[in-house]
């Protein structure tokens, strides 16, 4: 599988990912009460064959979604936020983060399903980041234990 083929997997998902981001943008939620977004995002992963657990690490609006290609290998984590800023909505771009993480996870899953490369993909929905430090509480409770690497990103306006 080469880079162009993986990009093709991502491009194929673009309309659905854009729709996810728009729905989250149009329904801003704050400080650990992001139940609409968490439900919407986790459903996409569940429909794609991921095993989803809601409310991990004591954060009711969080989730962890796991997909395995065989047994063993690295556990790759992808983080996404989806909370908004009070009185400003999604001015910080968090509505984009988890749809992008899902796009990456689905592209990797599609590209390597059935290959001889064992690995686990773990997608995390992390609420309450604007003034709530959701990931800190999740980490304290061991939600990220067992990962070999973990990736996240944040939009920037340059």
PyMOL commands that set and color helices and strands:
alter all, ss='L'
color gray80, all
select helices_A, chain A and resi 3-26+35-47+56-58+94-112+134-140
alter helices_A, ss='H'
color red, helices_A
select strands_A, chain A and resi 51-54+63-69+74-81+119-126+149-151
alter strands_A, ss='S'
color yellow, strands_A
deselect
rebuild
show_as cartoon
